[in-house]
Amino acid sequence: MSMIQTGRLQLNSTHATAVKGGDTSTFTQVTFPSPFPDGAAVIVVPFVQTFNGPDTPGLRISDVTTTGFKIRMNELVGVGKALSDGPHTFETVGWIASTV
């Protein structure tokens, strides 16, 4: 049986757009309201809920575990290059996490 949790947070970016994989030093840690069962496979689906900044706010997630995940606002990247300046104002980000 699947278990589902939801949440939201205020997220912004004060950093340049990340174009190199694996560096999560500018990500924000999100902790689930309740941990998922040990050994569960968890997926996270985030969505920007607001339209506060003029550039398209992409989202990156990383390190999904049974207790949480990391997330970063990352303005759009194309062909390995940033398509905007990177910094982005606060947006409301909603997320759904579920076991699979």
N, C-alpha and C positions, 0 to 999 in steps of 0.2 A: 504494500500500500504506500502511495506517495505521501510525502509530508510537504506542505507549502508554507512559506513565511514571506511577509512583505515588509517593506519599509521605504523611507525616503530620507533624503538629506539635502542640505544646501552645499553646493560644490562650486568652486571657481578654480581658475588657473592663473597663477602669477608667473608661470614659467614658459619658456619657448616651447613650441610644439615638439613633442618627443618623436624622433624618427629612428631611434635605435632600440631594438627589442631587448628585453631582459632587465633593463634598469628601472626598478620600481621605487627609487628613492623619492620621487615626487608624488607618489600615490597616497591616498587617504585610506586608512584601515577602517573597515565597517565590521562590526560584530553583530551576529544574528541575535535576535531577542532570546532565543533558546537554541542551544547546540542541536545539530542534527545527530542521529545515532552514529556511534563509532563505525567507521568503515563504509558509511553511506556515500554514494556518488551524488554530488550536489552540482546543480547548474544554477547560474545567476543570469537574469535578463534585466538590464537596466534601460531606462528610458528618460530622456529629458522631458520634464513636464511644463516648462515655461519657455518664453521667448524674450529674454532680457538683453541679449547682446546681438550685434549685427552679424557676426560671423557664425557659421554653423558649428555647434559644439559637439564634437565627437566624444565618445566615451571609450575608455579602455579599462578592462578588468584583468586581474591577475591573482594568482595564489588563492584560488577558491578552496576552502577547507570545510569541515563540518562545523566550524565555529565562526567563519566569516570570510571576507574577501577584501582585496584592495581595488580601489577605483581611482581613475584620473580623468579629468576633463582634458581632452586633447583635440584641439581644433584640427580640421581636416588635413590629411596628408595624401598626396597623389604621386605615384611613380617615385617613391622614396624621398620626396621633398615636401616641406611644409607649404600649404596653400594659403596660410594666413600668419599673423604675427605670433600667435600662441596664447598670450594672456586673454582671459575671458572673465566677464563679470559673473556674479553668483547666479546660478540656476537651481531650480528644484529638480532633483533626480529621484525618481521612484524606481524601485527594484522588486523583482519577484525571484525568490529562491525556492528550488524544489529538489527533492530526491528523484532519481531516475532508476 
